[in-house]
Amino acid sequence: MAAKTIYTVVVADDEDVLREAVCTMVPWEELGFRLAGSASNGLDALQLVEKLEPDLLLTDIRMPFISGIELARQVREVRPSMNIAFLSGFDDFEYAKQAIQYNIISYMLKPLTIDGIAAELKIIHQKIDAQFAMFRQAADADRPRQDAMAAFLMPLVLDEYAEADPGTRQYALDCGLLRDADDHPNYVVMVSTLQSEDGAGCTTPTFVSTVDTLAVKYLRGASFFSGGRVVTVLLGNRSDFDEYLHILAEEIAQIAARVLGRRCRIGVSRAAAELDVLHTAYREAMDALRQADPAEGGIQFVGDLMPAVKGGSGLCQRALEAIDQHYMEADLSLVSLSGMLDVSPNHLSACIKKYAGETFINILIGKRMEAARSLLETTDLRIQEVAGRCGYTDQHYFSYCFKKYSGESPNALRRRLRARPAEEAQ
């Protein structure tokens, strides 16, 4: 009998008794899991996901600071290939189902027993096995059949001299690429390749199936194999691309690494408004692919190559300066910061990790906490006002973060500072 694949899991629940029971009493190894960590709130859970990159997050849906659904949304930004299982009360069930797009693999209704959790984890293990097997089988299958959409797109993408004519839109309608006569999407070309441990190219035509399976979760499109690369034409409006394109690229790279054991390099073009400029978009994607650095995640958007961007350490420095300027904004995120700097979230995240040695969220929290410490030490502002000036709308959330970062609560810090002059006067 083949040994079970061991999947890593992080548990998040603010009920200490339940969380400890789940962590200590569930027979993780027997069920094919390894407990990588646990958290009592959504903030800690998000940081653990970034640090440990687990295969599964088992989380309560109602937690302080970041709810389970908001946690799922934020997790998708950094770890879109990870599965999530919700622990929820009956009243939360319909609410939980709204998060289906965030890779929710299971809903477990409270009250729970250890035996009930173990039984559901057994089913979850089988589902993850099936997901992994699907991608591996696609990688080992015979050359996929080229569908009508791919056949239509291939010459428009690859042929420098191909021209769209009055019949091109009708062909696009006939093959199903366009929905109807009023469908006028934008187009992005993405080029993906796989590399072995020694850096040699090892992409096969079967990787088309993997890319298409992931792409359909987020955007319309079609892929084909050419010259040792998978070429994908994606359709959507600008807001679709802003929201989903970086997540799709990240998930392709994560699945390639975790399931196929391969490094992935991806190049992405700008959005184009017409079919007749697909070849230009393809050349942009190829330019980006050639400069995709595996040490920086291997994902490169052509916009990241603009001279004004100044990638690498220069971009990291600009990001740190922008955090210094905007840390007090409650909605500051990696995505909004990348928009300010006109780069992709993937590229920005990789540069920050490489050159600052930390994740964006940890750098942001550190900046906010140092600013808070300064305000607490030098002003008489109320704690709620200090929290607001440091990007926190919830005073309790702020106090939790401050104590975790500094080892004492904001009030304890002030009491200690006030006691110092009296001690020195004695």
C-alpha positions as CSV (number, residue, x, y, z in Angstrom):
1,M,0.0,0.0,0.0
2,A,1.4,3.4,-1.0
3,A,2.2,5.8,1.9
4,K,-0.2,8.7,2.4
5,T,0.9,12.1,1.2
6,I,1.3,14.3,4.3
7,Y,-0.4,17.7,4.0
8,T,0.5,20.5,6.3
9,V,-2.3,22.3,8.2
10,V,-2.7,25.5,10.3
11,V,-5.6,25.7,12.8
12,A,-7.2,29.1,13.7
13,D,-9.9,29.5,16.3
14,D,-10.4,32.1,19.1
15,E,-12.0,29.5,21.4
16,D,-8.9,28.4,23.4
17,V,-10.4,25.2,24.7
18,L,-11.6,24.0,21.2
19,R,-8.4,25.1,19.5
20,E,-6.2,23.2,22.0
21,A,-8.5,20.2,21.8
22,V,-8.3,20.1,18.0
23,C,-4.5,20.6,18.0
24,T,-3.7,18.0,20.7
25,M,-6.5,15.3,20.3
26,V,-6.9,15.0,16.5
27,P,-4.7,12.1,15.2
28,W,-3.1,14.3,12.6
29,E,-0.4,11.9,11.3
30,E,-2.8,9.0,11.2
31,L,-5.1,11.1,9.0
32,G,-2.3,12.2,6.7
33,F,-1.7,15.7,8.0
34,R,1.1,17.5,10.0
35,L,0.0,20.3,12.3
36,A,2.3,23.2,11.3
37,G,0.9,25.8,13.6
38,S,-2.2,27.4,15.3
39,A,-3.6,30.9,15.9
40,S,-6.2,32.5,18.1
41,N,-7.2,35.2,15.6
42,G,-7.2,36.0,11.9
43,L,-4.2,38.2,12.0
44,D,-1.9,35.6,13.4
45,A,-3.4,33.0,11.1
46,L,-2.6,35.2,8.0
47,Q,1.0,35.6,9.2
48,L,1.4,31.9,9.7
49,V,0.0,31.2,6.2
50,E,2.6,33.5,4.7
51,K,5.4,32.0,6.7
52,L,4.5,28.3,6.7
53,E,2.7,28.0,3.3
54,P,0.4,25.1,4.5
55,D,-1.8,23.0,2.3
56,L,-4.8,23.5,4.5
57,L,-6.2,26.2,6.8
58,L,-8.8,25.0,9.3
59,T,-10.4,28.2,10.6
60,D,-13.4,29.3,12.6
61,I,-15.6,31.7,10.7
62,R,-16.1,34.1,13.6
63,M,-12.9,35.4,15.0
64,P,-11.6,38.7,16.4
65,F,-9.9,41.3,14.2
66,I,-10.2,39.4,10.9
67,S,-13.2,37.2,10.2
68,G,-12.9,33.8,8.6
69,I,-14.2,35.0,5.3
70,E,-12.0,38.1,5.3
71,L,-9.1,35.8,6.2
72,A,-10.0,33.6,3.3
73,R,-10.0,36.6,1.0
74,Q,-6.6,37.9,2.2
75,V,-5.1,34.4,2.1
76,R,-6.1,34.1,-1.6
77,E,-3.9,37.1,-2.3
78,V,-0.8,35.3,-1.0
79,R,-1.5,31.6,-1.1
80,P,-4.3,30.9,-3.7
81,S,-3.4,27.2,-4.1
82,M,-4.2,26.5,-0.4
83,N,-7.5,24.9,0.6
84,I,-9.6,26.3,3.5
85,A,-12.0,24.4,5.8
86,F,-14.5,26.5,7.8
87,L,-15.7,25.8,11.3
88,S,-19.0,27.5,11.6
89,G,-22.2,27.7,13.6
90,F,-25.5,26.8,11.9
91,D,-26.4,30.5,11.6
92,D,-23.1,31.2,9.8
93,F,-23.5,28.4,7.2
94,E,-25.2,30.4,4.5
95,Y,-22.8,33.3,5.2
96,A,-19.8,30.9,4.9
97,K,-21.0,29.7,1.5
98,Q,-20.5,33.2,0.1
99,A,-16.7,32.4,0.3
100,I,-16.9,29.5,-2.1
101,Q,-14.5,31.3,-4.6
102,Y,-11.8,31.3,-1.9
103,N,-11.0,27.5,-2.2
104,I,-13.3,26.4,0.5
105,I,-13.0,22.6,0.7
106,S,-15.3,21.9,3.7
107,Y,-17.8,23.4,6.1
108,M,-17.8,21.8,9.6
109,L,-20.8,22.8,11.7
110,K,-20.4,23.4,15.4
111,P,-20.8,21.8,17.9
112,L,-18.0,19.5,16.9
113,T,-16.6,16.3,18.3
114,I,-13.0,15.1,17.8
115,D,-14.3,12.1,16.0
116,G,-16.4,14.2,13.8
117,I,-13.5,16.5,12.9
118,A,-11.3,13.4,12.2
119,A,-13.9,12.0,9.9
120,E,-14.2,15.2,8.0
121,L,-10.4,15.6,7.8
122,K,-10.3,12.1,6.2
123,I,-12.6,13.3,3.5
124,I,-10.6,16.5,3.0
125,H,-7.4,14.4,2.6
126,Q,-9.1,12.4,-0.1
127,K,-10.3,15.7,-1.9
128,I,-6.7,17.1,-1.8
129,D,-5.4,13.8,-3.0
130,A,-7.8,14.0,-5.9
131,Q,-6.8,17.6,-6.7
132,F,-3.1,16.7,-6.8
133,A,-3.8,13.6,-8.8
134,M,-5.8,15.6,-11.4
135,F,-2.8,17.9,-12.0
136,R,-0.3,15.1,-12.0
137,Q,-2.4,13.1,-14.4
138,A,-2.7,16.1,-16.7
139,A,1.1,16.4,-16.6
140,D,1.5,12.8,-17.6
141,A,-1.3,12.5,-20.2
142,D,-0.9,12.4,-23.9
143,R,-0.8,15.6,-25.8
144,P,-4.1,17.4,-25.3
145,R,-6.5,17.9,-28.1
146,Q,-6.3,21.5,-29.4
147,D,-9.8,23.1,-29.2
148,A,-11.3,25.5,-31.6
149,M,-10.6,28.6,-29.5
150,A,-6.9,27.7,-29.3
151,A,-6.7,27.0,-33.0
152,F,-8.3,30.3,-33.8
153,L,-6.0,32.2,-31.4
154,M,-2.7,30.6,-32.3
155,P,-2.0,32.4,-35.6
156,L,-3.2,35.8,-34.2
157,V,-0.7,35.4,-31.3
158,L,2.3,33.9,-33.0
159,D,2.3,35.3,-36.6
160,E,3.8,38.7,-36.8
161,Y,2.1,39.3,-40.1
162,A,-1.4,37.9,-39.3
163,E,-4.1,40.5,-39.6
164,A,-7.6,40.6,-38.3
165,D,-10.1,41.1,-41.0
166,P,-13.9,41.8,-40.9
167,G,-14.6,38.1,-40.4
168,T,-12.3,37.8,-37.4
169,R,-14.9,38.7,-34.8
170,Q,-17.4,36.3,-36.4
171,Y,-14.8,33.5,-36.2
172,A,-14.3,34.4,-32.5
173,L,-18.0,34.1,-32.0
174,D,-18.3,30.8,-33.9
175,C,-15.6,29.1,-31.9
176,G,-17.0,30.4,-28.5
177,L,-14.2,32.8,-27.6
178,L,-16.7,35.7,-27.6
179,R,-20.1,35.4,-25.9
180,D,-22.2,37.5,-28.3
181,A,-22.0,40.5,-30.7
182,D,-21.9,42.9,-27.7
183,D,-18.9,41.2,-26.1
184,H,-15.9,43.5,-26.3
185,P,-13.3,42.3,-23.7
186,N,-9.7,43.2,-23.2
187,Y,-7.0,40.6,-23.8
188,V,-3.9,39.6,-21.9
189,V,-1.3,37.1,-23.1
190,M,0.5,35.0,-20.5
191,V,3.4,32.7,-21.2
192,S,4.4,29.9,-18.8
193,T,7.3,27.5,-18.6
194,L,8.5,24.8,-16.2
195,Q,12.1,24.3,-15.1
196,S,13.8,21.3,-13.5
197,E,16.1,21.7,-10.5
198,D,19.1,22.5,-12.7
199,G,17.2,25.2,-14.5
200,A,16.6,23.2,-17.7
201,G,13.3,23.7,-19.5
202,C,10.9,20.8,-19.1
203,T,7.5,22.2,-20.2
204,T,5.4,19.6,-22.1
205,P,2.2,20.1,-24.0
206,T,0.2,18.6,-21.1
207,F,0.9,21.7,-18.9
208,V,-1.8,23.4,-21.1
209,S,-4.4,21.4,-19.1
210,T,-3.0,22.6,-15.8
211,V,-3.0,26.2,-16.8
212,D,-6.5,26.1,-18.3
213,T,-7.9,24.3,-15.2
214,L,-6.6,27.1,-13.0
215,A,-7.4,30.0,-15.3
216,V,-11.0,29.1,-15.6
217,K,-11.5,29.8,-11.9
218,Y,-10.8,33.5,-12.5
219,L,-11.0,34.5,-16.1
220,R,-12.1,33.4,-19.6
221,G,-9.5,32.3,-22.1
222,A,-7.7,29.5,-23.9
223,S,-4.2,28.1,-24.0
224,F,-2.0,26.3,-26.5
225,F,1.6,24.9,-26.5
226,S,4.3,26.4,-28.7
227,G,8.1,26.3,-28.7
228,G,8.4,24.7,-25.2
229,R,5.9,27.2,-23.7
230,V,2.3,27.4,-22.7
231,V,0.7,30.5,-24.3
232,T,-2.6,31.6,-22.7
233,V,-4.9,34.4,-24.0
234,L,-7.1,35.7,-21.1
235,L,-10.2,37.7,-21.6
236,G,-11.8,40.2,-19.2
237,N,-12.3,43.8,-18.3
238,R,-9.7,46.0,-16.7
239,S,-11.1,45.4,-13.2
240,D,-11.1,41.6,-13.7
241,F,-7.4,41.7,-14.6
242,D,-6.6,44.0,-11.7
243,E,-8.3,41.7,-9.2
244,Y,-7.5,38.2,-10.6
245,L,-4.5,38.2,-12.9
246,H,-1.8,38.3,-10.2
247,I,-3.7,35.6,-8.2
248,L,-3.9,33.3,-11.2
249,A,-0.2,33.7,-11.9
250,E,0.7,33.0,-8.3
251,E,-1.5,29.9,-8.2
252,I,0.0,28.4,-11.3
253,A,3.5,28.9,-9.8
254,Q,2.4,27.4,-6.5
255,I,0.7,24.3,-8.0
256,A,3.8,23.8,-10.3
257,A,6.1,23.8,-7.2
258,R,3.9,21.9,-4.7
259,V,2.3,19.3,-7.0
260,L,4.6,18.9,-10.0
261,G,7.8,19.6,-8.2
262,R,8.8,22.2,-10.8
263,R,9.8,25.8,-10.8
264,C,7.6,28.0,-13.0
265,R,8.4,31.1,-14.9
266,I,5.6,33.3,-16.1
267,G,5.5,36.4,-18.3
268,V,2.4,38.6,-18.6
269,S,1.6,41.3,-21.1
270,R,-0.4,44.5,-20.8
271,A,-4.1,44.4,-21.6
272,A,-4.9,44.9,-25.3
273,A,-8.3,46.1,-26.5
274,E,-8.4,44.3,-29.9
275,L,-7.7,40.8,-31.3
276,D,-5.4,42.3,-34.0
277,V,-2.7,43.3,-31.4
278,L,-2.4,39.9,-29.8
279,H,1.0,39.4,-31.4
280,T,2.3,42.6,-29.8
281,A,0.9,41.4,-26.4
282,Y,2.7,38.0,-27.0
283,R,6.0,39.8,-27.5
284,E,5.5,41.7,-24.3
285,A,4.8,38.5,-22.4
286,M,7.9,36.9,-23.9
287,D,10.0,40.0,-22.9
288,A,8.7,39.7,-19.4
289,L,9.3,35.9,-19.3
290,R,12.9,36.3,-20.3
291,Q,13.5,38.6,-17.3
292,A,11.5,36.6,-14.8
293,D,13.9,35.9,-11.9
294,P,13.3,32.6,-10.1
295,A,14.8,34.2,-7.0
296,E,12.0,36.8,-7.1
297,G,9.2,34.3,-7.6
298,G,9.6,33.8,-11.3
299,I,6.5,35.9,-12.2
300,Q,7.1,39.0,-14.3
301,F,4.5,41.5,-15.7
302,V,5.8,43.5,-18.6
303,G,4.8,46.7,-16.7
304,D,7.3,45.8,-14.1
305,L,10.1,46.2,-16.7
306,M,9.4,49.9,-17.4
307,P,12.5,52.1,-16.7
308,A,10.5,54.1,-14.2
309,V,9.9,51.1,-12.1
310,K,13.5,50.5,-11.2
311,G,13.1,46.9,-10.0
312,G,15.1,45.0,-7.4
313,S,16.5,46.9,-4.4
314,G,15.4,50.3,-5.9
315,L,11.8,49.1,-6.0
316,C,12.0,47.8,-2.5
317,Q,13.3,51.1,-1.3
318,R,10.4,52.9,-3.0
319,A,8.0,50.5,-1.4
320,L,9.4,51.1,2.1
321,E,9.2,54.9,1.5
322,A,5.6,54.5,0.4
323,I,4.8,52.5,3.5
324,D,6.3,55.3,5.6
325,Q,4.0,57.8,3.9
326,H,0.8,55.7,3.9
327,Y,0.9,53.4,6.9
328,M,-1.8,55.4,8.7
329,E,-4.3,54.4,6.0
330,A,-6.5,51.6,7.3
331,D,-7.0,50.1,3.8
332,L,-3.3,50.0,2.8
333,S,-2.6,46.6,1.3
334,L,0.0,44.9,-0.9
335,V,-2.4,45.3,-3.9
336,S,-3.1,49.0,-3.2
337,L,0.7,49.7,-2.7
338,S,1.5,47.9,-6.0
339,G,-1.0,50.2,-7.6
340,M,0.7,53.3,-6.3
341,L,4.1,52.0,-7.6
342,D,2.6,50.8,-10.9
343,V,3.9,47.3,-10.6
344,S,2.3,43.9,-10.1
345,P,1.6,42.6,-6.6
346,N,3.6,39.5,-7.4
347,H,6.7,41.4,-8.3
348,L,6.4,43.9,-5.4
349,S,6.0,41.1,-2.9
350,A,8.9,39.1,-4.2
351,C,11.2,42.2,-4.2
352,I,10.2,43.2,-0.7
353,K,10.9,39.6,0.6
354,K,14.2,39.4,-1.3
355,Y,15.7,42.8,-0.4
356,A,14.0,43.6,2.9
357,G,14.0,40.1,4.2
358,E,10.4,40.3,5.4
359,T,6.9,40.1,4.2
360,F,4.9,43.2,3.4
361,I,2.4,42.6,6.2
362,N,5.2,42.3,8.8
363,I,6.9,45.4,7.6
364,L,3.6,47.3,7.7
365,I,2.8,46.1,11.2
366,G,6.3,47.0,12.4
367,K,6.0,50.5,11.0
368,R,2.6,51.0,12.6
369,M,3.8,49.8,15.9
370,E,6.9,52.0,16.0
371,A,4.8,55.0,15.1
372,A,2.3,54.0,17.9
373,R,5.1,53.7,20.4
374,S,6.3,57.2,19.5
375,L,2.8,58.7,19.9
376,L,2.3,56.9,23.2
377,E,5.6,58.1,24.6
378,T,5.4,61.7,23.4
379,T,1.7,62.7,23.4
380,D,-1.4,62.5,25.6
381,L,-3.6,61.1,22.8
382,R,-6.2,58.5,23.9
383,I,-5.4,55.0,22.9
384,Q,-8.3,55.1,20.3
385,E,-6.8,58.2,18.7
386,V,-3.3,56.6,18.6
387,A,-4.8,53.5,17.0
388,G,-6.6,55.7,14.3
389,R,-3.4,57.5,13.5
390,C,-1.6,54.2,12.9
391,G,-4.2,52.7,10.5
392,Y,-6.4,50.8,13.0
393,T,-10.1,51.3,13.2
394,D,-10.5,48.8,16.0
395,Q,-8.9,49.8,19.3
396,H,-8.9,46.2,20.6
397,Y,-7.2,45.0,17.4
398,F,-4.6,47.7,17.8
399,S,-3.9,46.9,21.5
400,Y,-3.5,43.2,20.6
401,C,-1.0,44.0,17.9
402,F,0.9,46.4,20.1
403,K,1.2,43.9,22.9
404,K,2.3,41.1,20.6
405,Y,4.9,43.4,19.0
406,S,6.2,45.2,22.1
407,G,5.5,42.7,24.9
408,E,3.2,45.1,26.8
409,S,-0.1,46.8,26.2
410,P,-0.3,50.5,25.3
411,N,-1.7,51.3,28.7
412,A,1.0,49.3,30.4
413,L,3.6,51.2,28.4
414,R,2.2,54.5,29.6
415,R,1.9,53.4,33.2
416,R,5.6,52.4,33.1
417,L,6.6,55.7,31.6
418,R,4.6,57.7,34.1
419,A,6.1,55.7,37.0
420,R,9.7,56.4,35.9
421,P,9.9,60.2,36.9
422,A,8.6,59.3,40.4
423,E,11.2,56.6,40.8
424,E,14.0,58.9,39.6
425,A,12.8,61.6,42.1
426,Q,13.2,59.2,45.0
